[in-house]
Amino acid sequence: MSDEVKEPSWRNYDRNESIPVSLERRIFRPYIESRKDEALKKSVEDRTDFLGVLGERYILVESGEGLLIIDQHAAHERILYERLKEKMVIDSQNLLVPVELSFESERKELLTLKRERIEQLGFNFRFEGDKILLVAIPQLLPVESAAETLGEVIDELRLEGLEEPERVFDNLLATIACKSAIRTGDKLDIGQARELFEELRKRQLLVCPHGRPISMVIRQEDLDRYFSR
């Protein structure tokens, strides 16, 4: 007897149940396969029609391959990362109200030790007695994310001398890009979403700086098979 699991027909499918695992895999497997045969890349290169935004999270595009679904945060994160790498200089913005940093002793030591490197990344700070005040941050970084981002930058700088300098620098840029990118739940208007997609298509980017997927494709033939067409 074959071990193959038969797909349920639409007529026997209970709308109140979750999608069966075998069916879910069949629908979403095209994304996994596309990373091998570059169908996803082809879907970005092909003629596309921008459809809109779903749930303040995903950008929807019709392509020759089917329905292209783009994670807005991952896409923006990778685009910012590429821009930072191209520019190699991170512009700073001075804060009207300095942010007091609450770092443990080890981070404070690294903050002083790596000060020149940190300032190259757009951060600037000063000491006032026992206080450390952050007075400037990368221009693209939201103020509310500044202290957390600087903490992650310091942690990454611990690896200098242990990893290749280029790898450490790339990771630093990836951290800043991630904290600066639009988040899930940030509402994009149609113009912003379309602009984000157009730059993504122009650059032909498939993964974020941390290796997570930016987009997936649901092929039209899989939709047709699902609906028994």
Secondary structure as GFF3:
##gff-version 3
##sequence-region A 1 229
A	DSSP	three_ten_helix	10	12	.	.	.	ID=ss1
A	DSSP	alpha_helix	21	37	.	.	.	ID=ss2
A	DSSP	alpha_helix	39	45	.	.	.	ID=ss3
A	DSSP	beta_strand	48	54	.	.	.	ID=ss4
A	DSSP	beta_strand	58	63	.	.	.	ID=ss5
A	DSSP	beta_strand	66	71	.	.	.	ID=ss6
A	DSSP	alpha_helix	72	87	.	.	.	ID=ss7
A	DSSP	beta_strand	92	100	.	.	.	ID=ss8
A	DSSP	alpha_helix	105	113	.	.	.	ID=ss9
A	DSSP	alpha_helix	115	120	.	.	.	ID=ss10
A	DSSP	beta_strand	124	128	.	.	.	ID=ss11
A	DSSP	beta_strand	131	138	.	.	.	ID=ss12
A	DSSP	three_ten_helix	143	145	.	.	.	ID=ss13
A	DSSP	alpha_helix	146	157	.	.	.	ID=ss14
A	DSSP	alpha_helix	165	180	.	.	.	ID=ss15
A	DSSP	alpha_helix	190	203	.	.	.	ID=ss16
A	DSSP	beta_strand	215	219	.	.	.	ID=ss17
A	DSSP	alpha_helix	220	226	.	.	.	ID=ss18
###
